[in-house]
């Protein structure tokens, strides 16, 4: 499953395509790439008409394959993907989730690729803009064959893989793959329990586990923006902690979003479209809006400790989910603006245990900022691609 984190979903981003790989005796005997909408088309005869859950109902009244990575829990999202695929001829045993951050990391190593069908050299900084602009402009003719608008991206990836193979830098490939797993840019799930347990044993799969932490937050963003504005969103998490006389912990978790799309980004898109001789052949206003030139709208769910005593706030919904509290709310961020939302709660601590904390990183998130305060004094400011922990 290939996902685009410019349009955030709980397991990274919008599922723009899937690649089906058939392996027999450790050999690949078949490989097929499919646009997510082509797979949706295969489901039409079944007339699946599930009512959309929260946030999806802001986009569509029906729940389909393209939105089935809705769930915070990877197992639930995986099972829902399989549920829809089982209605087609595609039967799956495993799912490997791949975020486009993996491609960006490779491009940081091998600075740019000159792909003949795209007149602008592709590098880590413009990869998302270039490929997304072409897809949304419905540019589908990248060879002699007319196909899905995403064919330009399929073709580029095939071309890029050939380029990578020529470098023979396999130790670095292993290193970047392991690092991507650690950052959750690559995740695995098997529908066979034995295989799934094996993945856990070799640390290729990690379940949510906050057992050793008194306090934790897991913010999960889901875009309902109808655009790719997440590429330009900067996010800061501020954590305020105060240990009271009775050892209970009063804490605030503040989410701050900043929409940084501006003149420079708009000119980059226009210049690229001009280089491709597309500037006057498409609806430019629509292209800019679908790219990033509109407000960012998020449906946000935050997991909190089950023993937390929450302070109710406007627009906040609180749900008792298994071992956690789930707090739901919406957060809109206008162009060139900031927005924020704060969750306040108290954690009883009758045994007076030393305070520790974990901020679980959502799988798409990169280079996010954490400000950690104790007794209203800033203790640490950190930019990270990984989980943030205080011990």
Helices and strands as residue ranges (DSSP letters): E 2-9, E 12-24, E 27-35, H 36-42, G 44-46, E 50-51, G 56-58, E 62-63, G 65-67, H 74-85, E 94-99, H 101-109, E 112-113, E 122-123, H 127-136, H 151-165, H 170-182, E 186-190, H 193-201, E 215-223, G 229-232, E 233-243, E 249-259, H 263-275, H 284-291, E 296-305, E 308-310, E 317-321, E 324-333, E 338-347, E 357-359, E 368-374, E 377-384, E 388-390
